[in-house]
């Protein structure tokens, strides 16, 4: 059986307001949209990188 290796290269966004900020305000593309298999809560998957990190920091600072 092939061993699955998990990496930490994706950011799971479960917040609609944060998603709107990342997509609409910052123009960051998401990899996919899905529903959590147990909670059925929607989430968006973003590839991690400096653009995303900077946007998340900006969003966090704006919430203070």
Backbone as ProteinMPNN parsed JSONL, in Angstrom:
{"seq_chain_A": "XXXXXXXXXXXXXXXXXXXXXXXXXXXXXXXXXXXXXXXXXXXXXXXXXXXXXXXXXXXXXXXX", "coords_chain_A": {"N_chain_A": [[0.848, -1.182, 0.0], [0.531, 2.217, -0.825], [2.069, 4.854, 0.889], [0.611, 7.767, 2.126], [1.683, 11.021, 2.005], [1.361, 13.895, 3.826], [1.357, 17.333, 3.222], [1.928, 20.702, 4.192], [0.952, 22.651, 2.436], [-1.344, 23.914, 1.702], [-4.082, 26.108, 2.437], [-6.922, 25.901, 4.331], [-9.943, 27.418, 4.121], [-12.609, 28.237, 6.023], [-14.244, 30.318, 6.497], [-16.664, 32.496, 5.378], [-16.637, 35.381, 5.195], [-13.82, 35.799, 5.22], [-13.071, 34.342, 2.945], [-14.363, 35.905, 0.966], [-12.902, 38.276, 1.23], [-10.304, 37.4, 0.489], [-10.725, 36.462, -2.151], [-12.352, 38.395, -3.551], [-11.458, 40.99, -2.754], [-8.665, 40.784, -2.789], [-8.12, 39.243, -4.987], [-7.157, 36.635, -5.069], [-6.802, 33.418, -6.264], [-8.611, 30.393, -5.678], [-7.988, 26.899, -5.086], [-9.847, 24.808, -4.959], [-13.321, 24.215, -4.162], [-15.263, 22.836, -1.62], [-17.243, 20.575, 0.428], [-17.067, 19.894, 3.87], [-16.651, 16.575, 4.919], [-17.961, 15.541, 7.2], [-19.267, 17.63, 8.621], [-20.463, 19.055, 6.646], [-19.931, 21.661, 6.132], [-19.063, 24.378, 4.072], [-15.898, 24.889, 2.388], [-12.967, 26.558, 1.176], [-10.069, 25.986, -0.684], [-6.856, 27.178, -0.608], [-3.717, 27.737, -2.165], [-0.748, 27.946, -0.378], [1.409, 30.774, -0.001], [3.454, 33.725, -0.439], [1.779, 35.859, -1.192], [-0.753, 35.062, -0.242], [-0.156, 34.792, 2.5], [0.483, 37.456, 3.18], [-1.995, 38.668, 2.667], [-3.629, 37.343, 4.537], [-2.487, 38.261, 6.909], [-3.056, 40.994, 6.665], [-5.873, 40.883, 6.718], [-6.3, 39.829, 9.288], [-5.214, 41.915, 10.856], [-7.048, 43.904, 10.252], [-9.246, 43.14, 11.613], [-8.999, 43.815, 14.223]], "CA_chain_A": [[0.0, 0.0, 0.0], [1.295, 3.455, -0.92], [1.93, 5.753, 2.034], [0.227, 9.129, 1.752], [2.404, 12.044, 2.756], [0.63, 15.156, 3.884], [2.175, 18.54, 3.299], [1.203, 21.854, 4.713], [1.055, 23.654, 1.382], [-2.657, 24.484, 1.404], [-4.813, 26.764, 3.511], [-8.351, 25.613, 4.296], [-10.694, 28.59, 4.56], [-13.989, 27.895, 6.358], [-14.925, 31.576, 6.791], [-17.18, 33.182, 4.182], [-16.068, 36.733, 5.085], [-12.404, 35.71, 4.843], [-13.049, 33.945, 1.538], [-14.713, 37.073, 0.139], [-11.759, 39.189, 1.275], [-9.208, 36.848, -0.302], [-11.092, 36.328, -3.559], [-12.879, 39.607, -4.174], [-10.634, 42.174, -2.476], [-7.257, 40.542, -3.121], [-8.022, 38.554, -6.274], [-6.403, 35.392, -4.934], [-7.567, 32.275, -6.762], [-8.626, 29.211, -4.826], [-7.741, 25.652, -5.804], [-11.124, 24.12, -5.079], [-14.392, 24.452, -3.201], [-15.843, 21.538, -1.26], [-17.942, 20.505, 1.707], [-16.446, 18.999, 4.842], [-17.402, 15.321, 4.81], [-18.789, 15.256, 8.378], [-20.101, 18.772, 9.021], [-21.038, 19.632, 5.419], [-19.625, 23.088, 6.086], [-18.253, 24.653, 2.875], [-14.571, 25.461, 2.557], [-12.206, 26.863, -0.023], [-8.681, 25.591, -0.521], [-5.923, 28.122, -1.224], [-2.309, 27.349, -2.126], [0.015, 28.88, 0.456], [2.464, 31.544, -0.645], [3.633, 35.043, 0.173], [0.597, 36.684, -1.454], [-1.781, 34.628, 0.701], [0.307, 35.131, 3.845], [0.319, 38.909, 3.353], [-3.433, 38.961, 2.713], [-4.144, 36.86, 5.825], [-2.011, 39.21, 7.919], [-3.857, 42.218, 6.493], [-7.23, 40.591, 7.187], [-6.219, 39.696, 10.747], [-5.023, 43.255, 11.419], [-8.259, 44.714, 10.04], [-10.288, 42.638, 12.518], [-8.7, 44.281, 15.597]], "C_chain_A": [[0.891, 1.243, 0.0], [1.005, 4.344, 0.289], [1.604, 7.158, 1.524], [0.997, 10.1, 2.629], [1.63, 13.346, 2.666], [1.606, 16.31, 3.989], [1.298, 19.678, 3.78], [1.228, 22.987, 3.685], [-0.277, 24.314, 1.017], [-3.298, 25.072, 2.653], [-6.297, 26.472, 3.314], [-9.093, 26.794, 4.895], [-12.152, 28.195, 4.77], [-14.836, 29.146, 6.619], [-15.373, 32.251, 5.494], [-16.635, 34.606, 4.086], [-14.587, 36.733, 4.677], [-12.279, 35.293, 3.386], [-13.332, 35.135, 0.628], [-13.559, 38.065, 0.091], [-10.643, 38.684, 0.364], [-9.52, 36.848, -1.789], [-11.457, 37.665, -4.196], [-11.996, 40.833, -3.959], [-9.195, 41.996, -2.955], [-7.067, 39.805, -4.436], [-7.215, 37.267, -6.236], [-7.296, 34.225, -5.364], [-7.508, 31.118, -5.774], [-8.477, 27.967, -5.693], [-9.049, 24.901, -6.019], [-12.072, 24.547, -3.973], [-14.984, 23.091, -2.898], [-16.614, 21.666, 0.047], [-17.206, 19.525, 2.606], [-17.294, 17.736, 4.912], [-18.29, 15.019, 6.015], [-19.754, 16.39, 8.717], [-20.882, 19.373, 7.857], [-20.861, 21.148, 5.34], [-18.743, 23.35, 4.86], [-16.873, 25.185, 3.248], [-13.941, 25.673, 1.19], [-10.754, 26.553, 0.277], [-7.806, 26.555, -1.306], [-4.507, 27.567, -1.125], [-1.554, 28.408, -1.331], [1.124, 29.535, -0.353], [2.519, 32.91, 0.0], [2.41, 35.947, -0.027], [-0.523, 36.342, -0.461], [-1.398, 35.007, 2.126], [0.116, 36.613, 4.132], [-1.149, 39.287, 3.471], [-4.043, 38.507, 4.037], [-3.718, 37.773, 6.967], [-2.819, 40.498, 7.861], [-5.275, 42.017, 7.031], [-7.266, 40.52, 8.717], [-6.078, 41.07, 11.404], [-6.26, 44.126, 11.279], [-9.378, 44.303, 10.992], [-10.077, 43.096, 13.953], [-9.534, 45.474, 15.973]], "O_chain_A": [[1.879, 1.311, 0.732], [-0.15, 4.556, 0.66], [2.249, 7.664, 0.605], [0.961, 10.005, 3.856], [1.295, 13.826, 1.583], [2.566, 16.261, 4.758], [0.07, 19.592, 3.764], [1.495, 24.139, 4.027], [-0.331, 25.168, 0.131], [-3.084, 24.598, 3.769], [-6.86, 26.76, 2.258], [-8.886, 27.131, 6.06], [-12.853, 27.858, 3.816], [-16.023, 29.033, 6.928], [-14.554, 32.54, 4.621], [-16.207, 35.016, 3.007], [-14.158, 37.57, 3.883], [-11.452, 35.847, 2.661], [-12.629, 35.351, -0.359], [-13.267, 38.631, -0.962], [-10.1, 39.443, -0.438], [-8.663, 37.197, -2.602], [-10.933, 38.022, -5.252], [-11.804, 41.628, -4.879], [-8.581, 42.934, -3.462], [-5.95, 39.749, -4.95], [-6.653, 36.852, -7.25], [-8.415, 34.076, -4.873], [-6.49, 30.892, -5.121], [-8.799, 27.98, -6.882], [-9.327, 24.419, -7.117], [-11.67, 25.159, -2.984], [-15.189, 22.282, -3.802], [-16.633, 22.721, 0.68], [-16.775, 18.461, 2.163], [-18.521, 17.815, 4.959], [-19.283, 14.306, 5.871], [-20.912, 16.148, 9.057], [-21.846, 20.111, 8.062], [-21.551, 21.827, 4.58], [-17.778, 22.621, 4.632], [-16.697, 25.839, 4.275], [-14.327, 25.057, 0.196], [-10.268, 26.828, 1.374], [-7.984, 26.733, -2.511], [-4.14, 26.988, -0.102], [-1.698, 29.607, -1.574], [1.697, 28.935, -1.262], [1.721, 33.219, 0.884], [2.049, 36.712, 0.868], [-1.161, 37.238, 0.092], [-2.239, 35.496, 2.881], [-0.359, 36.985, 5.205], [-1.508, 40.136, 4.287], [-4.883, 39.207, 4.602], [-4.495, 38.03, 7.886], [-3.221, 41.03, 8.896], [-5.81, 42.885, 7.72], [-8.156, 41.084, 9.354], [-6.749, 41.355, 12.396], [-6.492, 45.002, 12.111], [-10.351, 45.038, 11.158], [-10.899, 42.793, 14.818], [-9.41, 45.988, 17.085]]}, "name": "protein", "num_of_chains": 1, "seq": "XXXXXXXXXXXXXXXXXXXXXXXXXXXXXXXXXXXXXXXXXXXXXXXXXXXXXXXXXXXXXXXX"}
